Amino acid sequence: MTTSPVSPRPAGYTLLQQRHGLNCLPHHVESVVVSQGTRRTHSTPHKTEEIYPKSYWPGESDLDDPSGRNGVKTMQEP
């Protein structure tokens, strides 16, 4: 997947839904990771979007260690 420097990538519940093709109820919080920027939150009465910097990227696999201790790199730059 090629992303622009600030293109959001799904994380958390949404990421698991997409990775595993799960047909679930939508969650009221949507988490995304961006290549540039800082941690922030956008809220409306019906939905909250949590935006995280690339250091929060959980990895390409459910078993990746976000700390990098397992040798897996975090979010790849294009």
Distance bins in CASP14 RR format, pairs under 12 A and 6 or more apart:
PFRMAT RR
TARGET T0000
AUTHOR 0000-0000-0000
RMODE 2
METHOD distances of the structure
MODEL  1
1 7 0 0 0 0 1 0 0 0 0 0 0
1 9 1 0 0 1 0 0 0 0 0 0 0
1 10 0 0 0 0 0 1 0 0 0 0 0
1 18 0 0 0 0 0 1 0 0 0 0 0
1 60 0 0 0 0 1 0 0 0 0 0 0
1 75 0 0 0 0 0 1 0 0 0 0 0
1 76 0 0 0 0 1 0 0 0 0 0 0
1 78 0 0 0 0 1 0 0 0 0 0 0
2 9 0 0 0 0 0 1 0 0 0 0 0
2 35 0 0 0 0 0 1 0 0 0 0 0
2 76 0 0 0 0 1 0 0 0 0 0 0
2 77 0 0 0 0 0 1 0 0 0 0 0
2 78 1 0 1 0 0 0 0 0 0 0 0
3 9 1 0 0 1 0 0 0 0 0 0 0
3 10 0 0 0 0 0 1 0 0 0 0 0
3 32 0 0 0 0 0 1 0 0 0 0 0
3 33 0 0 0 0 1 0 0 0 0 0 0
3 34 0 0 0 0 1 0 0 0 0 0 0
3 35 1 0 0 1 0 0 0 0 0 0 0
3 36 0 0 0 0 0 1 0 0 0 0 0
3 54 0 0 0 0 0 1 0 0 0 0 0
3 57 0 0 0 0 0 1 0 0 0 0 0
3 75 0 0 0 0 1 0 0 0 0 0 0
3 76 0 0 0 0 1 0 0 0 0 0 0
3 77 0 0 0 0 1 0 0 0 0 0 0
3 78 1 0 0 1 0 0 0 0 0 0 0
4 34 0 0 0 0 1 0 0 0 0 0 0
4 35 1 0 0 1 0 0 0 0 0 0 0
4 36 0 0 0 0 1 0 0 0 0 0 0
4 77 0 0 0 0 0 1 0 0 0 0 0
4 78 1 0 0 1 0 0 0 0 0 0 0
5 34 0 0 0 0 1 0 0 0 0 0 0
5 35 1 0 1 0 0 0 0 0 0 0 0
5 36 1 0 1 0 0 0 0 0 0 0 0
5 37 0 0 0 0 1 0 0 0 0 0 0
5 53 0 0 0 0 0 1 0 0 0 0 0
5 54 0 0 0 0 1 0 0 0 0 0 0
5 75 0 0 0 0 0 1 0 0 0 0 0
5 77 1 0 0 1 0 0 0 0 0 0 0
5 78 1 0 0 1 0 0 0 0 0 0 0
6 32 0 0 0 0 0 1 0 0 0 0 0
6 33 0 0 0 0 0 1 0 0 0 0 0
6 34 1 0 1 0 0 0 0 0 0 0 0
6 35 1 0 0 1 0 0 0 0 0 0 0
6 36 1 0 1 0 0 0 0 0 0 0 0
6 37 1 0 0 1 0 0 0 0 0 0 0
6 38 0 0 0 0 0 1 0 0 0 0 0
6 51 0 0 0 0 1 0 0 0 0 0 0
6 53 0 0 0 0 0 1 0 0 0 0 0
6 54 0 0 0 0 0 1 0 0 0 0 0
6 75 0 0 0 0 0 1 0 0 0 0 0
6 77 0 0 0 0 0 1 0 0 0 0 0
6 78 0 0 0 0 0 1 0 0 0 0 0
7 32 0 0 0 0 1 0 0 0 0 0 0
7 33 0 0 0 0 1 0 0 0 0 0 0
7 34 1 0 0 1 0 0 0 0 0 0 0
7 35 1 0 0 1 0 0 0 0 0 0 0
7 36 0 0 0 0 1 0 0 0 0 0 0
7 51 0 0 0 0 0 1 0 0 0 0 0
7 54 0 0 0 0 0 1 0 0 0 0 0
7 75 0 0 0 0 0 1 0 0 0 0 0
7 77 0 0 0 0 0 1 0 0 0 0 0
7 78 0 0 0 0 1 0 0 0 0 0 0
8 14 0 0 0 0 0 1 0 0 0 0 0
8 15 0 0 0 0 0 1 0 0 0 0 0
8 30 0 0 0 0 1 0 0 0 0 0 0
8 31 0 0 0 0 1 0 0 0 0 0 0
8 32 1 1 0 0 0 0 0 0 0 0 0
8 33 1 0 0 1 0 0 0 0 0 0 0
8 34 1 0 1 0 0 0 0 0 0 0 0
8 35 0 0 0 0 1 0 0 0 0 0 0
8 36 0 0 0 0 0 1 0 0 0 0 0
8 37 0 0 0 0 0 1 0 0 0 0 0
8 40 0 0 0 0 0 1 0 0 0 0 0
8 42 0 0 0 0 0 1 0 0 0 0 0
8 49 0 0 0 0 1 0 0 0 0 0 0
8 50 0 0 0 0 0 1 0 0 0 0 0
8 51 1 0 0 1 0 0 0 0 0 0 0
8 52 0 0 0 0 1 0 0 0 0 0 0
8 53 0 0 0 0 0 1 0 0 0 0 0
8 54 0 0 0 0 0 1 0 0 0 0 0
8 56 0 0 0 0 0 1 0 0 0 0 0
8 57 0 0 0 0 0 1 0 0 0 0 0
8 75 0 0 0 0 0 1 0 0 0 0 0
9 15 1 0 0 1 0 0 0 0 0 0 0
9 18 0 0 0 0 1 0 0 0 0 0 0
9 19 0 0 0 0 0 1 0 0 0 0 0
9 30 0 0 0 0 0 1 0 0 0 0 0
9 31 0 0 0 0 1 0 0 0 0 0 0
9 32 1 0 0 1 0 0 0 0 0 0 0
9 33 1 0 1 0 0 0 0 0 0 0 0
9 34 1 0 0 1 0 0 0 0 0 0 0
9 35 0 0 0 0 1 0 0 0 0 0 0
9 51 0 0 0 0 0 1 0 0 0 0 0
9 52 0 0 0 0 1 0 0 0 0 0 0
9 53 0 0 0 0 0 1 0 0 0 0 0
9 54 0 0 0 0 1 0 0 0 0 0 0
9 56 0 0 0 0 0 1 0 0 0 0 0
9 57 1 0 0 1 0 0 0 0 0 0 0
9 58 0 0 0 0 1 0 0 0 0 0 0
9 59 0 0 0 0 1 0 0 0 0 0 0
9 60 0 0 0 0 0 1 0 0 0 0 0
9 74 0 0 0 0 0 1 0 0 0 0 0
9 75 1 0 0 1 0 0 0 0 0 0 0
9 76 0 0 0 0 0 1 0 0 0 0 0
9 78 0 0 0 0 0 1 0 0 0 0 0
10 16 0 0 0 0 1 0 0 0 0 0 0
10 17 0 0 0 0 1 0 0 0 0 0 0
10 18 1 0 0 1 0 0 0 0 0 0 0
10 19 0 0 0 0 1 0 0 0 0 0 0
10 27 0 0 0 0 0 1 0 0 0 0 0
10 29 0 0 0 0 0 1 0 0 0 0 0
10 30 1 0 0 1 0 0 0 0 0 0 0
10 31 1 0 0 1 0 0 0 0 0 0 0
10 32 1 0 1 0 0 0 0 0 0 0 0
10 33 0 0 0 0 1 0 0 0 0 0 0
10 34 0 0 0 0 0 1 0 0 0 0 0
10 49 0 0 0 0 0 1 0 0 0 0 0
10 50 0 0 0 0 0 1 0 0 0 0 0
10 51 0 0 0 0 0 1 0 0 0 0 0
10 52 0 0 0 0 0 1 0 0 0 0 0
10 57 0 0 0 0 0 1 0 0 0 0 0
10 58 0 0 0 0 0 1 0 0 0 0 0
10 59 0 0 0 0 0 1 0 0 0 0 0
11 17 0 0 0 0 0 1 0 0 0 0 0
11 18 0 0 0 0 0 1 0 0 0 0 0
11 19 0 0 0 0 0 1 0 0 0 0 0
11 27 0 0 0 0 0 1 0 0 0 0 0
11 29 0 0 0 0 0 1 0 0 0 0 0
11 30 0 0 0 0 1 0 0 0 0 0 0
11 31 1 0 1 0 0 0 0 0 0 0 0
11 32 1 0 1 0 0 0 0 0 0 0 0
11 33 1 0 1 0 0 0 0 0 0 0 0
11 34 0 0 0 0 0 1 0 0 0 0 0
11 49 0 0 0 0 0 1 0 0 0 0 0
11 50 0 0 0 0 1 0 0 0 0 0 0
11 51 0 0 0 0 1 0 0 0 0 0 0
11 52 1 0 0 1 0 0 0 0 0 0 0
11 53 0 0 0 0 0 1 0 0 0 0 0
11 54 0 0 0 0 0 1 0 0 0 0 0
11 55 0 0 0 0 0 1 0 0 0 0 0
11 56 1 0 0 1 0 0 0 0 0 0 0
11 57 1 0 0 1 0 0 0 0 0 0 0
11 58 1 0 1 0 0 0 0 0 0 0 0
11 59 0 0 0 0 1 0 0 0 0 0 0
11 62 0 0 0 0 0 1 0 0 0 0 0
11 66 0 0 0 0 1 0 0 0 0 0 0
11 74 0 0 0 0 0 1 0 0 0 0 0
11 75 0 0 0 0 1 0 0 0 0 0 0
12 18 0 0 0 0 1 0 0 0 0 0 0
12 19 0 0 0 0 1 0 0 0 0 0 0
12 20 0 0 0 0 0 1 0 0 0 0 0
12 22 0 0 0 0 0 1 0 0 0 0 0
12 27 0 0 0 0 1 0 0 0 0 0 0
12 29 0 0 0 0 1 0 0 0 0 0 0
12 30 0 0 0 0 1 0 0 0 0 0 0
12 31 1 0 1 0 0 0 0 0 0 0 0
12 32 0 0 0 0 1 0 0 0 0 0 0
12 33 0 0 0 0 1 0 0 0 0 0 0
12 50 0 0 0 0 1 0 0 0 0 0 0
12 52 0 0 0 0 1 0 0 0 0 0 0
12 56 0 0 0 0 1 0 0 0 0 0 0
12 57 0 0 0 0 0 1 0 0 0 0 0
12 58 1 0 0 1 0 0 0 0 0 0 0
12 59 0 0 0 0 0 1 0 0 0 0 0
12 62 0 0 0 0 0 1 0 0 0 0 0
12 66 0 0 0 0 0 1 0 0 0 0 0
13 19 0 0 0 0 0 1 0 0 0 0 0
13 20 0 0 0 0 0 1 0 0 0 0 0
13 22 0 0 0 0 1 0 0 0 0 0 0
13 24 1 0 0 1 0 0 0 0 0 0 0
13 25 0 0 0 0 1 0 0 0 0 0 0
13 26 0 0 0 0 1 0 0 0 0 0 0
13 27 1 0 1 0 0 0 0 0 0 0 0
13 28 0 0 0 0 1 0 0 0 0 0 0
13 29 1 0 0 1 0 0 0 0 0 0 0
13 30 1 0 0 1 0 0 0 0 0 0 0
13 31 1 0 0 1 0 0 0 0 0 0 0
13 32 0 0 0 0 0 1 0 0 0 0 0
13 48 0 0 0 0 0 1 0 0 0 0 0
13 50 0 0 0 0 0 1 0 0 0 0 0
13 58 0 0 0 0 0 1 0 0 0 0 0
14 20 0 0 0 0 0 1 0 0 0 0 0
14 21 0 0 0 0 0 1 0 0 0 0 0
14 22 0 0 0 0 0 1 0 0 0 0 0
14 24 0 0 0 0 1 0 0 0 0 0 0
14 26 0 0 0 0 1 0 0 0 0 0 0
14 27 1 0 0 1 0 0 0 0 0 0 0
14 28 0 0 0 0 0 1 0 0 0 0 0
14 29 0 0 0 0 1 0 0 0 0 0 0
14 30 1 0 1 0 0 0 0 0 0 0 0
14 31 1 0 0 1 0 0 0 0 0 0 0
14 32 1 0 0 1 0 0 0 0 0 0 0
14 33 0 0 0 0 0 1 0 0 0 0 0
14 47 0 0 0 0 0 1 0 0 0 0 0
14 49 0 0 0 0 0 1 0 0 0 0 0
14 50 0 0 0 0 0 1 0 0 0 0 0
14 58 0 0 0 0 0 1 0 0 0 0 0
15 21 0 0 0 0 0 1 0 0 0 0 0
15 22 0 0 0 0 0 1 0 0 0 0 0
15 27 0 0 0 0 0 1 0 0 0 0 0
15 30 0 0 0 0 0 1 0 0 0 0 0
15 31 1 0 0 1 0 0 0 0 0 0 0
15 32 0 0 0 0 1 0 0 0 0 0 0
15 33 0 0 0 0 1 0 0 0 0 0 0
15 52 0 0 0 0 0 1 0 0 0 0 0
15 56 0 0 0 0 0 1 0 0 0 0 0
15 57 0 0 0 0 1 0 0 0 0 0 0
15 58 1 0 0 1 0 0 0 0 0 0 0
15 59 0 0 0 0 1 0 0 0 0 0 0
15 60 0 0 0 0 0 1 0 0 0 0 0
15 61 0 0 0 0 0 1 0 0 0 0 0
15 62 0 0 0 0 1 0 0 0 0 0 0
15 64 0 0 0 0 0 1 0 0 0 0 0
16 22 1 0 0 1 0 0 0 0 0 0 0
16 24 0 0 0 0 1 0 0 0 0 0 0
16 27 0 0 0 0 0 1 0 0 0 0 0
16 31 0 0 0 0 0 1 0 0 0 0 0
16 58 0 0 0 0 1 0 0 0 0 0 0
16 61 0 0 0 0 0 1 0 0 0 0 0
16 62 1 0 0 1 0 0 0 0 0 0 0
17 23 0 0 0 0 1 0 0 0 0 0 0
17 24 1 0 1 0 0 0 0 0 0 0 0
17 25 0 0 0 0 1 0 0 0 0 0 0
17 26 0 0 0 0 1 0 0 0 0 0 0
17 27 0 0 0 0 1 0 0 0 0 0 0
17 30 0 0 0 0 0 1 0 0 0 0 0
17 31 0 0 0 0 0 1 0 0 0 0 0
18 24 0 0 0 0 0 1 0 0 0 0 0
18 30 0 0 0 0 0 1 0 0 0 0 0
18 32 0 0 0 0 0 1 0 0 0 0 0
18 62 0 0 0 0 0 1 0 0 0 0 0
19 58 0 0 0 0 0 1 0 0 0 0 0
19 59 0 0 0 0 0 1 0 0 0 0 0
19 60 0 0 0 0 1 0 0 0 0 0 0
19 61 0 0 0 0 1 0 0 0 0 0 0
19 62 1 0 0 1 0 0 0 0 0 0 0
19 63 0 0 0 0 0 1 0 0 0 0 0
19 64 0 0 0 0 0 1 0 0 0 0 0
20 61 0 0 0 0 0 1 0 0 0 0 0
20 62 0 0 0 0 1 0 0 0 0 0 0
26 46 0 0 0 0 0 1 0 0 0 0 0
26 47 0 0 0 0 1 0 0 0 0 0 0
27 46 0 0 0 0 0 1 0 0 0 0 0
27 47 0 0 0 0 1 0 0 0 0 0 0
27 48 0 0 0 0 1 0 0 0 0 0 0
27 49 0 0 0 0 0 1 0 0 0 0 0
27 50 0 0 0 0 0 1 0 0 0 0 0
28 43 0 0 0 0 1 0 0 0 0 0 0
28 44 0 0 0 0 0 1 0 0 0 0 0
28 45 0 0 0 0 0 1 0 0 0 0 0
28 46 1 0 0 1 0 0 0 0 0 0 0
28 47 1 0 0 1 0 0 0 0 0 0 0
28 48 1 0 0 1 0 0 0 0 0 0 0
28 49 0 0 0 0 0 1 0 0 0 0 0
28 50 0 0 0 0 0 1 0 0 0 0 0
29 41 0 0 0 0 1 0 0 0 0 0 0
29 42 0 0 0 0 0 1 0 0 0 0 0
29 43 0 0 0 0 1 0 0 0 0 0 0
29 44 0 0 0 0 0 1 0 0 0 0 0
29 46 0 0 0 0 0 1 0 0 0 0 0
29 47 1 0 0 1 0 0 0 0 0 0 0
29 48 1 0 1 0 0 0 0 0 0 0 0
29 49 1 0 0 1 0 0 0 0 0 0 0
29 50 1 0 0 1 0 0 0 0 0 0 0
29 51 0 0 0 0 0 1 0 0 0 0 0
29 52 0 0 0 0 0 1 0 0 0 0 0
30 41 0 0 0 0 0 1 0 0 0 0 0
30 42 0 0 0 0 1 0 0 0 0 0 0
30 43 0 0 0 0 0 1 0 0 0 0 0
30 44 0 0 0 0 0 1 0 0 0 0 0
30 46 0 0 0 0 0 1 0 0 0 0 0
30 47 1 0 0 1 0 0 0 0 0 0 0
30 48 1 0 0 1 0 0 0 0 0 0 0
30 49 1 0 1 0 0 0 0 0 0 0 0
30 50 1 0 0 1 0 0 0 0 0 0 0
30 51 0 0 0 0 1 0 0 0 0 0 0
30 52 0 0 0 0 0 1 0 0 0 0 0
31 39 0 0 0 0 0 1 0 0 0 0 0
31 40 0 0 0 0 0 1 0 0 0 0 0
31 41 0 0 0 0 0 1 0 0 0 0 0
31 42 0 0 0 0 0 1 0 0 0 0 0
31 47 0 0 0 0 0 1 0 0 0 0 0
31 48 0 0 0 0 1 0 0 0 0 0 0
31 49 1 0 0 1 0 0 0 0 0 0 0
31 50 1 0 1 0 0 0 0 0 0 0 0
31 51 1 0 0 1 0 0 0 0 0 0 0
31 52 1 0 0 1 0 0 0 0 0 0 0
31 56 0 0 0 0 1 0 0 0 0 0 0
31 57 0 0 0 0 0 1 0 0 0 0 0
31 58 0 0 0 0 1 0 0 0 0 0 0
32 39 0 0 0 0 0 1 0 0 0 0 0
32 40 0 0 0 0 0 1 0 0 0 0 0
32 41 0 0 0 0 0 1 0 0 0 0 0
32 42 0 0 0 0 0 1 0 0 0 0 0
32 48 0 0 0 0 0 1 0 0 0 0 0
32 49 1 0 0 1 0 0 0 0 0 0 0
32 50 1 0 0 1 0 0 0 0 0 0 0
32 51 1 0 1 0 0 0 0 0 0 0 0
32 52 1 0 0 1 0 0 0 0 0 0 0
32 53 0 0 0 0 0 1 0 0 0 0 0
32 54 0 0 0 0 0 1 0 0 0 0 0
32 56 0 0 0 0 1 0 0 0 0 0 0
32 57 0 0 0 0 0 1 0 0 0 0 0
32 58 0 0 0 0 0 1 0 0 0 0 0
32 75 0 0 0 0 0 1 0 0 0 0 0
33 39 0 0 0 0 0 1 0 0 0 0 0
33 49 0 0 0 0 0 1 0 0 0 0 0
33 50 0 0 0 0 1 0 0 0 0 0 0
33 51 1 0 0 1 0 0 0 0 0 0 0
33 52 1 0 1 0 0 0 0 0 0 0 0
33 53 1 0 0 1 0 0 0 0 0 0 0
33 54 1 0 0 1 0 0 0 0 0 0 0
33 55 0 0 0 0 1 0 0 0 0 0 0
33 56 1 0 1 0 0 0 0 0 0 0 0
33 57 1 0 1 0 0 0 0 0 0 0 0
33 58 1 0 0 1 0 0 0 0 0 0 0
33 59 0 0 0 0 1 0 0 0 0 0 0
33 66 0 0 0 0 0 1 0 0 0 0 0
33 74 0 0 0 0 1 0 0 0 0 0 0
33 75 1 0 0 1 0 0 0 0 0 0 0
33 76 0 0 0 0 0 1 0 0 0 0 0
34 40 0 0 0 0 1 0 0 0 0 0 0
34 49 0 0 0 0 0 1 0 0 0 0 0
34 50 0 0 0 0 0 1 0 0 0 0 0
34 51 1 0 0 1 0 0 0 0 0 0 0
34 52 1 0 0 1 0 0 0 0 0 0 0
34 53 1 0 0 1 0 0 0 0 0 0 0
34 54 1 0 0 1 0 0 0 0 0 0 0
34 55 0 0 0 0 0 1 0 0 0 0 0
34 56 0 0 0 0 1 0 0 0 0 0 0
34 57 0 0 0 0 1 0 0 0 0 0 0
34 75 0 0 0 0 1 0 0 0 0 0 0
35 51 0 0 0 0 0 1 0 0 0 0 0
35 52 0 0 0 0 0 1 0 0 0 0 0
35 53 0 0 0 0 1 0 0 0 0 0 0
35 54 1 0 1 0 0 0 0 0 0 0 0
35 55 0 0 0 0 0 1 0 0 0 0 0
35 56 0 0 0 0 0 1 0 0 0 0 0
35 57 0 0 0 0 1 0 0 0 0 0 0
35 74 0 0 0 0 0 1 0 0 0 0 0
35 75 1 0 0 1 0 0 0 0 0 0 0
35 76 0 0 0 0 1 0 0 0 0 0 0
35 77 1 0 0 1 0 0 0 0 0 0 0
35 78 0 0 0 0 1 0 0 0 0 0 0
36 51 0 0 0 0 0 1 0 0 0 0 0
36 52 0 0 0 0 0 1 0 0 0 0 0
36 53 1 0 0 1 0 0 0 0 0 0 0
36 54 1 0 0 1 0 0 0 0 0 0 0
36 55 0 0 0 0 0 1 0 0 0 0 0
36 75 0 0 0 0 0 1 0 0 0 0 0
36 77 0 0 0 0 1 0 0 0 0 0 0
37 51 1 0 0 1 0 0 0 0 0 0 0
37 52 0 0 0 0 1 0 0 0 0 0 0
37 53 1 0 1 0 0 0 0 0 0 0 0
37 54 0 0 0 0 1 0 0 0 0 0 0
37 55 0 0 0 0 0 1 0 0 0 0 0
37 56 0 0 0 0 0 1 0 0 0 0 0
38 51 0 0 0 0 1 0 0 0 0 0 0
38 52 0 0 0 0 1 0 0 0 0 0 0
38 53 1 0 1 0 0 0 0 0 0 0 0
38 54 0 0 0 0 0 1 0 0 0 0 0
38 55 0 0 0 0 0 1 0 0 0 0 0
38 56 0 0 0 0 0 1 0 0 0 0 0
39 49 0 0 0 0 0 1 0 0 0 0 0
39 50 0 0 0 0 1 0 0 0 0 0 0
39 51 1 0 0 1 0 0 0 0 0 0 0
39 52 1 0 1 0 0 0 0 0 0 0 0
39 53 1 0 0 1 0 0 0 0 0 0 0
39 54 0 0 0 0 0 1 0 0 0 0 0
39 55 0 0 0 0 1 0 0 0 0 0 0
39 56 1 0 0 1 0 0 0 0 0 0 0
40 48 0 0 0 0 0 1 0 0 0 0 0
40 49 0 0 0 0 1 0 0 0 0 0 0
40 50 0 0 0 0 1 0 0 0 0 0 0
40 51 1 0 1 0 0 0 0 0 0 0 0
40 52 0 0 0 0 1 0 0 0 0 0 0
40 53 0 0 0 0 1 0 0 0 0 0 0
41 47 0 0 0 0 0 1 0 0 0 0 0
41 48 1 0 0 1 0 0 0 0 0 0 0
41 49 1 0 0 1 0 0 0 0 0 0 0
41 50 1 0 1 0 0 0 0 0 0 0 0
41 51 1 0 0 1 0 0 0 0 0 0 0
41 52 0 0 0 0 0 1 0 0 0 0 0
42 48 1 0 0 1 0 0 0 0 0 0 0
42 49 1 0 1 0 0 0 0 0 0 0 0
42 50 0 0 0 0 1 0 0 0 0 0 0
42 51 1 0 0 1 0 0 0 0 0 0 0
43 49 1 0 0 1 0 0 0 0 0 0 0
43 50 0 0 0 0 1 0 0 0 0 0 0
43 51 0 0 0 0 0 1 0 0 0 0 0
50 56 0 0 0 0 1 0 0 0 0 0 0
52 58 0 0 0 0 1 0 0 0 0 0 0
52 66 0 0 0 0 0 1 0 0 0 0 0
52 74 0 0 0 0 0 1 0 0 0 0 0
52 75 0 0 0 0 0 1 0 0 0 0 0
53 66 0 0 0 0 0 1 0 0 0 0 0
53 74 0 0 0 0 0 1 0 0 0 0 0
53 75 0 0 0 0 1 0 0 0 0 0 0
54 66 0 0 0 0 0 1 0 0 0 0 0
54 73 0 0 0 0 0 1 0 0 0 0 0
54 74 1 0 0 1 0 0 0 0 0 0 0
54 75 1 0 1 0 0 0 0 0 0 0 0
54 76 0 0 0 0 1 0 0 0 0 0 0
54 77 0 0 0 0 1 0 0 0 0 0 0
55 66 1 0 0 1 0 0 0 0 0 0 0
55 67 0 0 0 0 1 0 0 0 0 0 0
55 68 0 0 0 0 0 1 0 0 0 0 0
55 73 0 0 0 0 0 1 0 0 0 0 0
55 74 1 0 0 1 0 0 0 0 0 0 0
55 75 0 0 0 0 1 0 0 0 0 0 0
56 66 1 0 0 1 0 0 0 0 0 0 0
56 67 0 0 0 0 0 1 0 0 0 0 0
56 74 0 0 0 0 1 0 0 0 0 0 0
56 75 0 0 0 0 1 0 0 0 0 0 0
57 64 0 0 0 0 1 0 0 0 0 0 0
57 65 0 0 0 0 0 1 0 0 0 0 0
57 66 1 0 0 1 0 0 0 0 0 0 0
57 67 0 0 0 0 0 1 0 0 0 0 0
57 68 0 0 0 0 0 1 0 0 0 0 0
57 72 0 0 0 0 0 1 0 0 0 0 0
57 73 0 0 0 0 1 0 0 0 0 0 0
57 74 1 0 1 0 0 0 0 0 0 0 0
57 75 1 1 0 0 0 0 0 0 0 0 0
57 76 0 0 0 0 1 0 0 0 0 0 0
57 77 0 0 0 0 0 1 0 0 0 0 0
58 64 1 0 0 1 0 0 0 0 0 0 0
58 65 0 0 0 0 1 0 0 0 0 0 0
58 66 1 0 1 0 0 0 0 0 0 0 0
58 67 0 0 0 0 0 1 0 0 0 0 0
58 68 0 0 0 0 0 1 0 0 0 0 0
58 72 0 0 0 0 0 1 0 0 0 0 0
58 74 0 0 0 0 1 0 0 0 0 0 0
58 75 0 0 0 0 1 0 0 0 0 0 0
59 65 0 0 0 0 1 0 0 0 0 0 0
59 66 1 0 0 1 0 0 0 0 0 0 0
59 67 0 0 0 0 0 1 0 0 0 0 0
59 68 0 0 0 0 1 0 0 0 0 0 0
59 70 0 0 0 0 1 0 0 0 0 0 0
59 71 0 0 0 0 0 1 0 0 0 0 0
59 72 1 0 0 1 0 0 0 0 0 0 0
59 73 0 0 0 0 1 0 0 0 0 0 0
59 74 1 0 0 1 0 0 0 0 0 0 0
59 75 1 0 0 1 0 0 0 0 0 0 0
59 76 0 0 0 0 1 0 0 0 0 0 0
60 66 0 0 0 0 0 1 0 0 0 0 0
60 70 0 0 0 0 0 1 0 0 0 0 0
60 72 1 0 0 1 0 0 0 0 0 0 0
60 73 0 0 0 0 1 0 0 0 0 0 0
60 74 0 0 0 0 1 0 0 0 0 0 0
60 75 0 0 0 0 1 0 0 0 0 0 0
60 76 0 0 0 0 1 0 0 0 0 0 0
61 70 0 0 0 0 1 0 0 0 0 0 0
61 72 1 0 0 1 0 0 0 0 0 0 0
62 72 0 0 0 0 0 1 0 0 0 0 0
63 70 0 0 0 0 1 0 0 0 0 0 0
63 72 0 0 0 0 1 0 0 0 0 0 0
64 70 1 0 0 1 0 0 0 0 0 0 0
64 71 0 0 0 0 1 0 0 0 0 0 0
64 72 1 0 1 0 0 0 0 0 0 0 0
64 73 0 0 0 0 1 0 0 0 0 0 0
64 74 0 0 0 0 1 0 0 0 0 0 0
64 75 0 0 0 0 0 1 0 0 0 0 0
65 71 1 0 0 1 0 0 0 0 0 0 0
65 72 1 0 0 1 0 0 0 0 0 0 0
65 73 0 0 0 0 0 1 0 0 0 0 0
65 74 0 0 0 0 1 0 0 0 0 0 0
66 72 0 0 0 0 1 0 0 0 0 0 0
66 73 0 0 0 0 0 1 0 0 0 0 0
66 74 1 0 0 1 0 0 0 0 0 0 0
66 75 0 0 0 0 1 0 0 0 0 0 0
67 73 0 0 0 0 0 1 0 0 0 0 0
67 74 0 0 0 0 1 0 0 0 0 0 0
68 74 1 0 0 1 0 0 0 0 0 0 0
68 75 0 0 0 0 0 1 0 0 0 0 0
END
